[in-house]
């Protein structure tokens, strides 16, 4: 499965604990990454400074949903996953 244009759920919903250029402390869940461009793409895609967790997150029908809904399903899914895996 390929990313849907403009979705950007994976650049907004999950927290990232490793440094990101422009966000040296990482980012909290629900906050857009500073590397997210206006078209919903990652400015670091394919570059070595992209956090490893970002490269490991791959689109899937389970995460993204069956239909293009502007990323709503993916954001809900990722925020639920974030809550389920957050430390107590």
FENPE-V439118 format. One record per run of one state. SS is the DSSP state (A for helix, B for strand, O for the rest). FROM is the first residue (numbers start at 1). TO is the last residue. Records with the same first field share a line. If there is no record, write none. Layout:
SS->FROM-TO ; FROM-TO
This chain:
O->1-8 ; 12-15 ; 17-19 ; 21-22 ; 24-26 ; 28-35 ; 37-41 ; 43-51 ; 57-60 ; 65-71 ; 86-88
A->9-11 ; 52-56 ; 61-64 ; 72-85
B->16-16 ; 20-20 ; 23-23 ; 27-27 ; 36-36 ; 42-42
